[in-house]
Amino acid sequence: MSSEQQRVDLAGIVIDLLQQQDAVARIIDHSATGGSSGQDRLRPLSVVSANLDHIVQFGDGGRWHGVLGDSLRPTLPLRSMHADASVEARSDTMEWLTLLDGAPLVAQSNRLTGGSWPRLAGSDLIGPILDGAERAGLSVGFLGGSVAIQDELSRTLAEHRPQLNVSGFWSPARSELEDHEASVALADAIHRTDTDILVVGLGKPRQELWMASYGTLTGARTLLAFGAVVDFLAGAVKRAPTWISDKGLEWAWRLGAEPRRMARRYLVNDPPGLLKIRRNSSVLEDDEPVSAKFPAEHEHLQAQLDQVRFVGRDESADVGILVVTYNNEHTIDQLIDSLRHEAGALSLRVVVADNGSADGTMQRLAAHPDVIAVATESNLGYAGGINAIRHLSGDCAAVLILNPDLAVGPGAIGTMLDRLGSSGAGIVVPRLLQGDGTIYPSLRREPALSRALGDALLGEKFPQRPAWASEIDFDPECYAHPHQVDWATGAALLIDADLESRLGAWDEQFFLYSEETDYFRRARELGATIWYEPEAVMTHHRGGSGSSVALNALMAVNRVRYIRKHRSARYASAFQTVVALHEALRAAKPGHRGILGVISNEQRWNELPHGTQNPGSESDFPPGAVIIPAHNESAVIARTLEPLAELAASGSIEVIVACNGCTDDTANIARAFAGVKVIESEIPSKVAALNLADSETTVFPRLYLDADISITTSALRMTFDFLLRPEALSARPAFEYDTSGASWPVRAFYRARRRLPSTKQALWGAGAYALSETGRARFVDFPALTADDLFIDVQFTAKEKKILPTVPVQVFTPRTPASLLVILKRNYRGQSELRSTAEGSSKHTSSMSTVRTVRQLLASISGPFTAFDAGVYASLVVAGRLWARKTRKRPVQHWERDDSSR
């Protein structure tokens, strides 16, 4: 490779290393010939001078990373909604030439290549480029700068460059640049002037974003993103002396000349870019592709709306659309009508889960026979509703989740598909408008302490504050251009079908709010990117879930639940404090009254809106068996069986109650449930009951459920669905502790226990675990051990165990310290028994290491309250261990269990 052809990757931006004369020659040649090959004109050339600010904004982790063709990600095709044939709405990609600017980038490039590369700032290149344009007779236009600046520039060029062919000057307002139709009209005006070279001086990143979206429509052969060049040429801004520029201090000169405008850029935004280019830079090989090219448009035949039908269950579709309704009779028709407009160009399957609406929603859906409507007959929540119909999305290229109070704009779904296919995105979200036509700020950043604090203190004030101080992205420019985002509100999202399958079920523990935050995060953890596509427009009338103090409280609580799921206990505790501060500062507002008390008292979290029981659709319920060992459980067995009753009665699943040594009415109560099989043994042994029940069924998967644990049918469906996958071995549903009625030491104990990571990673502790047929084949019979769930846990590695994001099963804790100590004594005796076996000694010691538990307990302490909980936990654990050790040689006369919660 010759030195003139070298390229480097600086923090995700590919820089073309050229000498000044080579860069100018390439620009002039492309402008003069259009890069022609025969009769075919190649793509327009967009030239960028990359400085540190460019790295921060467009490089790895930047807000606009991947938008331009100057990165290692695929170059994106651009679409135009313009219908005027006078504008050449080209969908092919631009060619980007990214030049070296900024002293830090020059120094890093020289270090990487061992060469000596010049700084090619736009202000240095513009003179030689204009010289070349004059000689070649090329027309030059200028976009950007105020009218007064352009008047001065016109006079300067006429005086100093009389032979230059100036095609025009354009000085658009910022509002025009952010408006699609106005930008198309502006590009059309430029197109009619036959401009060869368009100097775009709109400031970074606006100039690059506008060029990426509308540059092909201008007809210009070359576009130069040269920032303040218009001001420099007009003499409105003085350039730094040469000796300052040569020492790499031009930034200091500009900071001194324009402190108010430049301080934030140079002192706040740019410094992180220095670390990026030092840590993440490399030389590219000559055969390493910079970008890939993809087709840009879906071409479909247009059909008359009254003839358009959605595809059925067994047909293939471009998009499977999932909608969850709850009392939406006034909005659902509008959504379906807007989807019919889209179905003229795309094959769409529309599936609706109605979460027990009490209005006429189901009647309205019945008027659309080609819509697949599923009545869940209860309010499962947003995540639960989606999970209930995920399997009905069928054979499709992408899955679109929509709120029922949306209206889909013309071409929106096709535009999102274009973005999905062209950018390599996993999820695409549209521009959302409110009912009055204004943009709804739907884009979000990953929740963090600093952002929560900024939102608590400032709310919607100072919307231009730094990204680290706000979870919501208020910047209008972010809603005008396509780019990657962390996540967006879950009103509308298009998901690649393969990614949707890999992500699996939505997490039902959130019921409403934060479920989409979790879903987007899991997508990013799988390596997928989320793209915002502003040309896909939908109107959100926001008439779905509504608003109330209870829902606002749920939103606040779910923010804490989300952080607890994904961050450390200490971080979550600090985050909960910030959420409490947020509510304290708004406590006097009607929509926030009483929420502070809910946030501070976790006992009240169970009072918030949550998913209700639902038998599901019996006809398509996944097969499986539920095995319930029971010893004198007459007080709770009916509660456990009620959610399973209809599925058992219909034969959709097997339910086996294995009564062992029962002397009460447990068996008779269980027999009263149609379809429930009851087997009895005189031996009061849980593991004996498990083995007996296993011998009575051949059905898999199997859920082993304690008799005092209730599981929702949606959680059961998710468990069986997962274990029917060929690679699945073991799983359990999510769980949460119900400490209502418990004494303060017990509540403190379980608060501390909940903060331990091990409780979120193991199969034990939920009173429910499930095995596939392959997983059950890991052992012959349940051994005669007290801790059956711990035995199951050690059969599988961490990667072989799956904690499913279901509606949590409720684990009712002991109510008194004495009852808790009985349970602890039994647990530690079970651990001791397992350690005494050959298998347990090899597997259990590390998994239940006391050292690990102590470390996790200490790591969970973030203040006096968590320290108090940890102290109570440690004291009770020590007492339980000592009691178990003291009595371990004594024969067990009866099954040790907690009766205080029954």
Sequence and secondary structure as in RCSB ss.txt:
>XXXX:A:sequence
MSSEQQRVDLAGIVIDLLQQQDAVARIIDHSATGGSSGQDRLRPLSVVSANLDHIVQFGDGGRWHGVLGDSLRPT
LPLRSMHADASVEARSDTMEWLTLLDGAPLVAQSNRLTGGSWPRLAGSDLIGPILDGAERAGLSVGFLGGSVAIQ
DELSRTLAEHRPQLNVSGFWSPARSELEDHEASVALADAIHRTDTDILVVGLGKPRQELWMASYGTLTGARTLLA
FGAVVDFLAGAVKRAPTWISDKGLEWAWRLGAEPRRMARRYLVNDPPGLLKIRRNSSVLEDDEPVSAKFPAEHEH
LQAQLDQVRFVGRDESADVGILVVTYNNEHTIDQLIDSLRHEAGALSLRVVVADNGSADGTMQRLAAHPDVIAVA
TESNLGYAGGINAIRHLSGDCAAVLILNPDLAVGPGAIGTMLDRLGSSGAGIVVPRLLQGDGTIYPSLRREPALS
RALGDALLGEKFPQRPAWASEIDFDPECYAHPHQVDWATGAALLIDADLESRLGAWDEQFFLYSEETDYFRRARE
LGATIWYEPEAVMTHHRGGSGSSVALNALMAVNRVRYIRKHRSARYASAFQTVVALHEALRAAKPGHRGILGVIS
NEQRWNELPHGTQNPGSESDFPPGAVIIPAHNESAVIARTLEPLAELAASGSIEVIVACNGCTDDTANIARAFAG
VKVIESEIPSKVAALNLADSETTVFPRLYLDADISITTSALRMTFDFLLRPEALSARPAFEYDTSGASWPVRAFY
RARRRLPSTKQALWGAGAYALSETGRARFVDFPALTADDLFIDVQFTAKEKKILPTVPVQVFTPRTPASLLVILK
RNYRGQSELRSTAEGSSKHTSSMSTVRTVRQLLASISGPFTAFDAGVYASLVVAGRLWARKTRKRPVQHWERDDS
SR
>XXXX:A:secstr
  GGG EEEETTEEEE   HHHHHHHHHHHHHHTT BTTB    EEEEEE HHHHHHHSTT TTTTSSSSBSS  
         TTS    S  EEEEEE SHHHHHHHHHHHSS      HHHHHHHHHHHHHHHT EEEEE S HHHH
HHHHHHHHHH TT EEEEEE   HHHHT HHHHHHHHHHHHTTT SEEEE S TTHHHHHHHHHGGGG  SEEEE
 TTHHHHHHTSS    HHHHHTT HHHHHHHHSHHHHHIIIIIISHHHHHHHHHSEEEE TTS S          
    GGG     TTS EEEEEEEEESS TTTHHHHHHHHHHHHTTS EEEEEEE   SSSHHHHHHT TTSEEEE
 SS  HHHHHHHHHGGGG SEEEEEEE TTEEE TTHHHHHHHHHHHH  SEEEEEEE TTS B   EE    HH
HHHHHHHHTTSSTTS GGG SB   GGGGTS EEESEE TTEEEEEHHHHHHH S  GGGSSSSHHHHHHHHHHH
TT  EEEEEEEEEEE   SS   HHHHHHHHHHHHHHHHHHS HHHHHHHHHHHHHHHHTTTTSGGGTTHHHHHH
 GGGGGGS         GGG    EEEEEESS TTTHHHHHGGGHHHHHHTSSEEEEEEES  SSHHHHHHTSTT
EEEEEESS  HHHHHHHHHHT   SSEEEE TT    HHHHHHHHHHHTSTT  EEEEEEEEE TT  HHHHHHH
HHHHT GGGGTSSTTSSEEEE HHHHTT SS  S S HHHHHHTTS GGGEEEEEEEEEEEE  SSHHHHHHHHH
HHHHHHHHHHHSHHHHHHHHHHT HHHHHHHHHHT  SHHHHHHHHHHHHHHHHHHHHHHHHTTS   S     T
T 
